[in-house]
């Protein structure tokens, strides 16, 4: 079948042979066998080269979809095998910049054989087989049944603004938020509405305010004194620590949205995905517990990541400590 497809594409047995790394005569024999089996001539062999017969052209059009499906399936399986130690990740941009990248060094130290490639971020339809990534970190409700979604972090949100904005707009109670400029994430239009309905009751201006399409832009807008932002705490740890942003009420508010690690179900058994998943769960556990990486031993008695990587996590012995 491949011999016929290549010969039809090139209209040359010799070029088809070069493509398939066989001789011209081997291609000719394959075609002759196929023609004998079908009972029809597929090519007109002339001094000026090959031409498809009418039956040959018809046969090519009929088998082309099947060949494409076969090639796609073969490529997918081969890519999965070849990328056992590689992973193409599509990550929400602000999460990648604010939370993931500052921690990624620890993953590389423990998993030097795993190569993570960051590709263009997109909200994925996991039912599609035409994905250009192996795993994705998505922000949402986690309702991706075909995406093997695992919650990471992000449900804990905080109300923040700049110190200057707070000085100009004193806020002493939740009710005072109604008098503030609400910075909106245009991709998540119901976030403020949910917050008001949960903590203050319905508010008809909950969706009114300047809009931005990235959390990173909202961070900059809030830092510049544009208004009040409702932000996942995991995205603004540095800004809160440096005073670039002020936590207005010094408390967290629960959100139904969060960051999830997702992979199409047919890719979630990749070794590289499994190791990234374990590491992310480990890092999120450390965040929740408020501790850094322990000097030795597991971060918790039942931490699967520490158990799996015990040998690689243990620090080297100092001279004289053996």
Secondary structure, DSSP 8 states (H G I E B T S, - for coil): -HHHHHHHHHT-HHHHHHHHTS-HHHHHHHHHHHHHHHTS--EEEETTEEEE-HHHHHHHHHHHHHHHHHHHHHHHHHHHHHTTTEEEEEE-HHHIIIIIHHHHHHHHHH-TT-EEEE-------TT-S--S-SEEEEEE----TTTT-EEEE--EEEEEE-HHHHHHS---SGGGGGGS-B-EETTSTTHHHHHHHHHT---TTTT-S-EESSHHHHHHHHHTTS-BEEEEGGGSHHHHHHTSSEESSSS-EE-S-EEEEE--TTTTT-HHHHHHHHHHHHHHHHHHHT----SSS-SSTT-HHHHHTHHHHS----TT--
